[in-house]
Amino acid sequence: MQPRNMSMSGVVDLAAVKAAGEAKAKAEQARAEAARTGGAGAVSPAALVIDVDEAGFERDVLQRSAEVPVVIDFWAEWCEPCKQLGPLLERLAVEYNGRFLLAKVDVDANQMLMQQFGIQGIPAVFAVVAGQALPLFQGAAPEAQIRETLDQLIQVGEERFGLTGIAVDPDAGAPDAAQAEVPAGPYDALLEAAASALDANDFPGAVQAYKNVLVDDPGNPEAKLGLAQAELLGRVQSMDPQAVRKEAAENPGDVNAQIAAADLDLVGGHVEDAFGRLVEAVRRTAGDDRNAARLRLLELFEVIGPEDPRVTAARTALARVLF
């Protein structure tokens, strides 16, 4: 996909995300409050790149855009151009030293945001300035073009909204020797408790135990995998396999029936059947039904693991039916 230049003076209506005026007012209030209290202080370079989801969009993007332009990178794991553009944007975010904040949005997990911004393909890059969205470019643009666009964005933020960026402390977030010796948390005990609950078929207990770990360590891979497995086993525990498969066979357009059958497929070791069933459900449906099938497919990806070639193949198949 070739990059597409867009006017820096254009404004996308954010009413589908939040009322633009309300979002802007809240953001400006947040900026005024930060100024009154002395601000949040300098951040580390690593804090200039954040992962954003639908739940945190207002807090992490709209409100932050009152103090600094927020560049949004819409990407996906299966998107090859995204793998070229993403690291470049991350490097530039650090190089620009707080003059903009980079928010990364995984479109597989945040389809609603993608739809609300009207994105037809990825990678796609937008910016939000004081609650208003500006389309920047689409596709893996050359670095020189990206720098020029970022310079224009920063100028817009300064001249129209008085945004001066955020202070960056290069030493912030770097642990000293004493901090480095402190363990991250009592995760071993929590994970052991979760595994014991899983072995005892106490699936609600296992789910809660894994969630307890993820509250403090959202990226913990063992907890993420365990939670996905516990939730899956909890769902199929009370199913009548024969009845579920009969319902799915007789009602190919019933998304709930296909989702239930896919859960059984995966528990039974029929991984590709489970993935194929849900990809087909996504292809057949639209709206809430399509989103339900897509989200369950993403959950099953977590059970198998992102590096598994069957997951990679299914992501590619999903991309074809979505885009």
Summary of the structure (lengths in Angstrom):
residues: 323
radius of gyration: 22.2
end to end distance: 12.8
largest distance: 65.9
contacts: 1003
relative contact order: 0.10
helix: 59%
strand: 10%
